[in-house]
Amino acid sequence: MSDARSRLNSAEKMSHFRNLVVMALKDGKLAPPERDMLAFLANKWGLTGAQANEVLTNPDRIKLVLPKSDEGKFAQLYDITEMMIIDGVVGAQEKALCIGLAKELGFAPGAIDIIIEEILAGNRLFSSDDQIQRAIKKRLKK
């Protein structure tokens, strides 16, 4: 999975990060787990502090660039779903945003519920991200 993210070009990384920021801010506040996840991903993806700050302060200035590959699409949907649930609260606006992105990426709206279920189950079982993602992909193909 990390392979799909590592192949993103700069505009795709910024757009992906933007989507995560928009999700994190959807409920009007940036919770500590959301802030930590954003900082971790910005660092992992090689975004500079200035780039990350630009997205955090002006997410609407970043152009939306949807991934072209199936792996890239899945990675984006997985990450945004993870951001939605990381603070332990799934608001109606957050879920609507997630479902809208799922549709734009070519997934059925019900995919979000499957992803949420599998992430939560995987977290309870201390599964790796790869294990969780394989379980999700298996369920989405049914």
QUIBELQUI-V386044 format. One record per residue. RES is the residue in three letters. PHI is phi as a letter, one per 20 degrees, with the letter a starting at -180 (none if undefined). D_FIRST is the distance of its C-alpha to the first C-alpha in Angstrom with 1 decimal. Layout:
res = <RES	RES>
phi = <PHI	PHI>
d_first = <D_FIRST	D_FIRST>
//
This chain:
res = <MET	SER	ASP	ALA	ARG	SER	ARG	LEU	ASN	SER	ALA	GLU	LYS	MET	SER	HIS	PHE	ARG	ASN	LEU	VAL	VAL	MET	ALA	LEU	LYS	ASP	GLY	LYS	LEU	ALA	PRO	PRO	GLU	ARG	ASP	MET	LEU	ALA	PHE	LEU	ALA	ASN	LYS	TRP	GLY	LEU	THR	GLY	ALA	GLN	ALA	ASN	GLU	VAL	LEU	THR	ASN	PRO	ASP	ARG	ILE	LYS	LEU	VAL	LEU	PRO	LYS	SER	ASP	GLU	GLY	LYS	PHE	ALA	GLN	LEU	TYR	ASP	ILE	THR	GLU	MET	MET	ILE	ILE	ASP	GLY	VAL	VAL	GLY	ALA	GLN	GLU	LYS	ALA	LEU	CYS	ILE	GLY	LEU	ALA	LYS	GLU	LEU	GLY	PHE	ALA	PRO	GLY	ALA	ILE	ASP	ILE	ILE	ILE	GLU	GLU	ILE	LEU	ALA	GLY	ASN	ARG	LEU	PHE	SER	SER	ASP	ASP	GLN	ILE	GLN	ARG	ALA	ILE	LYS	LYS	ARG	LEU	LYS	LYS>
phi = <none	f	f	f	f	f	e	f	f	g	f	f	f	f	f	f	f	g	f	f	f	g	f	f	e	g	e	n	b	d	f	g	f	f	f	f	f	f	f	f	f	g	f	f	e	m	f	f	g	f	f	f	f	g	f	f	e	c	f	f	f	e	f	f	c	e	f	e	e	f	f	f	f	f	g	f	f	f	f	f	f	f	f	f	e	f	e	n	c	d	e	f	f	f	f	f	f	f	f	f	f	g	f	f	e	n	e	f	g	f	f	f	f	f	f	g	g	f	f	f	f	f	f	f	e	l	f	f	g	f	f	f	f	f	f	f	g	f	f	f	f	f>
d_first = <0.0	3.8	5.1	5.5	7.0	8.9	10.5	12.0	15.7	17.8	19.0	15.6	14.5	17.9	17.7	14.4	16.0	19.2	17.9	16.9	20.3	22.1	20.6	21.6	25.0	25.7	27.8	29.8	28.7	25.9	25.6	24.8	21.5	20.4	21.9	20.1	16.6	17.5	19.0	16.1	13.6	16.5	17.0	13.4	13.2	16.7	18.7	22.3	24.2	26.2	23.3	21.9	25.4	26.2	23.4	24.6	28.2	28.0	24.9	27.0	27.5	23.9	23.6	21.1	18.9	16.7	13.7	15.0	12.1	11.1	7.4	8.6	10.9	8.9	6.8	10.4	12.0	10.0	10.7	14.2	14.9	14.0	16.3	18.9	19.3	18.9	22.7	23.7	25.3	24.2	26.8	27.9	27.1	23.6	22.9	24.7	22.5	19.4	21.1	22.2	18.8	17.6	20.7	20.2	16.7	18.4	17.6	20.6	21.7	21.5	17.7	17.8	20.0	17.8	14.7	17.2	18.7	15.7	14.5	18.1	18.6	15.7	17.0	20.4	19.5	17.5	14.5	11.3	8.3	6.9	10.4	10.7	8.0	9.7	13.0	12.4	11.6	14.6	16.8	16.1	17.2	20.5>
//
